[in-house]
Amino acid sequence: MTMTLMHIRRCPVKGLNAEDLDCVTLEPGAGLPGDRRFALAHGSSAIDPMAPKWMPKNAFHMLMNDPRLAALDTDFDEAEGMLTIRRNGRQVARGRITENIGRRMVEEFFGAFLGEATRGMPHLVQAPAGEAFADCREPFISVINLASVRDLERVVKEPVDPRRFRANLYLDGVPAWAERAWVGNEIAIGAARLKVVEDIGRCAATNVDPSMGVRDMNIPRTLMAGFRHADMGVYATVKMGGIVAVGDPVKPPE
């Protein structure tokens, strides 16, 4: 099977569901455009809502601590700045989150939805231009090898939804775990070149079923038991920009 880019996904709001893209333009030294552009800070977070800056993930609501977030479906209209939130197919909140009034509407919804977990009224914050509220401060792009996920399924003995890993680029046609040998080297995807910089160690957020919003597996423990490491996927930086699209070939290191 030819090595192929199967999915491009970004999370406009950290901790909420990802959206699929057909193509994207990558820029050198930048992350996936629009990924983790917004985040929901809990009420006791030290973040300044008027001048937000990157903070460690514990400052924000996320699946590791708030698995109920996975029960929500969201759509973000980038042109309008409009976030629509649905639960069980029914719209429960909507607001233009690029503006103060719209952000407050969404904050009020999450304050009620998450209850005491918000530790006060949550703050929906927008990252400064060129930055993101990703887990790492560096502008990484996360890459998942679907063959590695299938090998994990062999150990778990049940399906593992790749969306648990909340990656940006999902590859197939690559031998299982081959991506771990790419660290320190460059790969080509479409018109772009990326340097693979490190493995991604996995936390308890991957234990949450992305469809049901419940913890039903222990992915880090299973990885350790089956493979003697808790990694799934790799982080990469963009060395040469260009358009990448679903279906593009992937060229591993020579």
N, C-alpha and C positions, 0 to 999 in steps of 0.2 A: 504494500500500500504506500502511495506517495505521502510524504510528510506534508500535512495540510493544516492551515488555520481554520478551525471549525466554528469558533464563536469569538465575538468581541463583546465584552460586557463592561459596563460602568455602573457605579452606584452614585447617582447625583447627591443623595443624602446618606451619610455614613450610618450604617446599621440598618438601613431599609433595603428593599429588594433592588436587584440590579436590572438594568434594561439592556436589551440586545441591540447592537449596531451592525449595519451591513458593512460599513467601512469607516475609517478614521484617518486623519492626517497626524502622524507623529512628528514631533519636533525634537531636535537634539537637546538633551539635558532636561527634558520635561516629561511629566507623567502623562497618562491617558487624558485627553482633554475632557473637562467636566466631571472627572471622577472624584468623589468625595469633596465636591465643591461646597456642600453644606454639611452641618453636623448639628445634632441635638445635644446641647450641654445640659447636664443635670443642674438643678437649682442651686446646689452648694458648690458648683465648680468655680474655680478662681478665674475663669476666662472673663475678659471684658467684652460684653455683648456689643459695645459701641466701637471697639477696635480689636476684634478677635485675631488671635495668632495661633499658630500650631501649638497643641498641647498633647501630652500622652493620652492614649485611648481611654484611660480610666476617668478622664474628665467628661466623657460623653456616654450617652446611652448607646448600647451595643448588644449584639446577640448573646455574647458571653454572659452578661448579667441580666439582660432583658429579653428572653427568648420569645416573648409574646409579640415582639416586633415583626417576627417572620410571618405572623398571621395576617399582616397587612399587605395589600397590593398598592403600589404607587405608580403614578405616571407623572413625568416631569416634562412640560413643554418648555424647552429651552428658549425659544423665541419670545414667548410670553412671560416666562418666569413663573409659570403656574404649576403648582404641585397639587395633584388630586390623589386622595387616599380612599381606598375601598376596603371593606371587610366583608367576606362572603359575597362578593360581587356587588355590594351596595355602597354607594358613596357616603362616606362619613365625615369628610372634611375636604376643604379646597381653599387655596389661598395663593396669591402672587407673592412668592417668598423672596423675591428680589426687592420687595418694598416692606416698610415697617408694619403697615396694617395687615397685609397678608401673612407675614411671619407671626404676628400676634394671634391671628385666627388659628394657625396651625399649632402654635405653642399651647393654646387653650385646649385644643383637642388632645394633645399628648399629655397634658397635665391631668386630664380626666381619665384617659385610657390607661396610663401607667400608674396612676394613684400615688401612693406613698413612695414608690420607687424613684419619683422625680426629685425628692428631697427639696421641695419647693417648686415654684414655677420654672419649667425648663426654658432654655434659650435656644432658639434656632439661629445659628450663626453662619455667616458666609465667609469663606477663606479669602484672604487678600489675593489680588490678581497674581497669577502665576504660581500660587500655592494650593495645597489641598490638605484636608484633615485625614490623611492616610495614617496607618499605624506607624509608619516610618517617616521621619522628617525628610529624608532624601526623596527625590522625584523618581521613585521606582515604578516599573510596570511589572505586574505579577503574571506569571505564566504557569499554566497547568498542563501536564501531559495526561491525556485521558487514558492512555494505556496503564499509567501508574495507578490511576483511580480504579481501573478494572482489576489490577493486581491486588489492591486493597480489598476489593469485593471478594476476591478469592479467600482472603483471610477472614473477613467478617462473615462470609457465607450468606450475604444478602446484598441487595442493591445499595450503592452509595451515590447519592445525587451529587454530581460535580459542583453544583451551585453552593454546596456547603463551604467551599474554599474561596468563594467571593473573589475570583481572579479576574484579570482583564482579558487575557488571551488564552484560549484553550486549543491545544494542538492534538492531532491524531496522526497515526502512521509512524509514530516514534516508539522505539522499544521501551518497555516499562523501565522507569528509573534512569533512562539514558540522560535525562536533563541534569542529573546530579553531576555528571562528568563534564558538563558544559561550563561549570563555574570557572571564571577567568578567561573565557573565550567568547567569540562573537558568533551570532546566528543571523541569518537573513530571513526576513518575513516580508513578502511583497517587495516594495521599493525601499524598505527600511532595514537598517542593521542595528542590532541590539547586542550589548555586552552583558552576559550573564554574570552577576556579581556574588550571589549567595543563595543558599537554600532557604526556604521559608519554614521556620519552625511553627508548628500548629498549636493553637490554644483551644480552650473549651468552647469557643464560638462555633467550631466545626461539629460539636455534639448536637446542635440544634437542627431538626428537620426543617429545611427552608420552605416547605409547603404547609406544614402543620403548626409550626411555632412551638414545638415541644422538644425536650432533650430526650433522645432515644438511642444514642450511641455514645461511646467514649473513644473518639477518633485518636487523640494523642496516645492513649494507653494502648490501643490496638496497633498503632504504628510501631510503638516501642516493642510490643510483644512479637509482632510479626517480622519487623525489619531492623530492629535495634536502633531506630532513630525516630524522631517525631516530626519529620519533614514531609511536606507535600508541595511540590512546585518550587519555582525559583523566582528571584527578583532579577530584573534586568534594567539597564539604563539605555536610552536611545543614543546611539553614536552617530548615525546618519538618518535623517528624517525622510519621510515620504509617506505616500498613501498605502495603507494596508487594508485588505478587504477579506471577508469570509470567502474561503476557497483558495486563497493565495498559497503558493508552495512555501515550504519552510526548508531552508538549507542549514543543516547543522554545522558545527565547526569542522574544518578540514583536518 
